[in-house]
Amino acid sequence: MKASLSAIFLCLLMAGTVHAVEKSKGEAMFDVMQSRKSVRNFTGAPATKSALDKILRAGMMAPTARNQQPWAFVAVTDRKQLDSLAAVLPSGKILLKAGAAIIVCTEPEKAAGKSHEFAIIDASLASENILLAVEALGLGAVWTAVYPDARLMERVRSSLGIPKGVIPLNVIPVGVPTGEDKPKTKYKVEKIHWERW
Amino acid sequence: MKASLSAIFLCLLMAGTVHAVEKSKGEAMFDVMQSRKSVRNFTGAPATKSALDKILRAGMMAPTARNQQPWAFVAVTDRKQLDSLAAVLPSGKILLKAGAAIIVCTEPEKAAGKSHEFAIIDASLASENILLAVEALGLGAVWTAVYPDARLMERVRSSLGIPKGVIPLNVIPVGVPTGEDKPKTKYKVEKIHWERW
């Protein structure tokens, strides 16, 4: 009798567990989105190549107009290279304690209809996936803009050997956050227009 | 004795559960990204207002240059409005069985430095969050481009009463997927350049 009661209890507990895991599958994504923040303060710890690989895979899961995938990624982990990149960027200071940097690039020549606009949009979507993946792995990152500043694009190109037809969209420092940076609440009901503007 | 064995077993089971839920928090986000696909085939079932509200909240969790939030959203659920929008769009057919549509808009006047480019990028990031949120909720969606086609932008503006200074970036039909549409694998190792291009 005692044993069968335990068995029933166990079954109930396991059913609850499965439900919790199922629920968390959708909810966890909202949690990651909500906890994502622009991280500008890092401990100086390195970012592993396996974490970066996971993050870049997430980038390539983004939608892309007519499946053209005009994006490309430079992933920098070498301290010297990070420091020389830092030296040419206005927000370069952030890189000094980052463990890595991802530069999301895009090639209008390869975009749907060779569209400059789709090239920028596709690479932006990949960048958002990258920022979310960083958060999901417990790391931190921030989009520092390179495009559309022609001077900055030229500096990043020459620092990393990026060809002329390729646009470096951003430099995303990645690293272990100190914990100082917090997410912002940006929800505003007046941004939503139901049925018509 | 039997009771204490059961208690030990229960504790072990619960520890396993907590671990499973913890693990799924990061992993679940990758699962959502990986299973996201462009859904063009819907059952015709409506999308609830509470689901749409959740999806729009996710949109507003995106990063935005200097926190300017130049984005705005039109959410359409009314069948007549969806049909009249469908009538003016080349990919309007998709809307006929969708439960709703989200039009992600952006105002360059409100973007960081009044930059047209940042306006487009910020709204693109919000759109990617929207597409991921749709997938997380078990719904389907697809980005149908409006920007940069001037004729399409004008049609969407006049169909939904969107003011002149506001750019409708896309029309995103949202609904219950039939299951026909499958995710694509886009990972390509040659898109990654380690240390330098």
Interface residues (C-beta under 8 A of the other chain):
Chain A: K2 A3 S6 F9 L10 L13 M14 T17 A20 V21 S24 K25 G26 E27 A28 M29 F30 D31 V32 M33 Q34 R36 S38 K54 L56 R57 A58 M60 M61 A62 P63 T64 A65 N67 Q69 W71 A72 F73 V74 A75 V76 T77 D78 Q81 C105 S115 E117 F118 I120 I121 S124 L125 S127 E128 N129 L131 L132 A133 A136 L137 G138 W143 A145 Y147 P148 L160 G161 I162 P163 V166 K184 K186 Y187 K188 K191 I192 H193 W194 E195 R196 W197
Chain B: K2 A3 S6 F9 L10 L13 M14 T17 A20 V21 S24 K25 G26 A28 M29 F30 D31 V32 M33 Q34 R36 S38 K54 L56 R57 A58 M60 M61 A62 P63 T64 A65 N67 Q69 W71 A72 F73 V74 A75 V76 T77 D78 Q81 C105 S115 E117 F118 I120 I121 S124 L125 S127 E128 N129 L131 L132 A133 A136 L137 G138 W143 A145 Y147 P148 L160 G161 I162 P163 V166 K184 K186 Y187 K188 K191 I192 H193 W194 E195 R196 W197
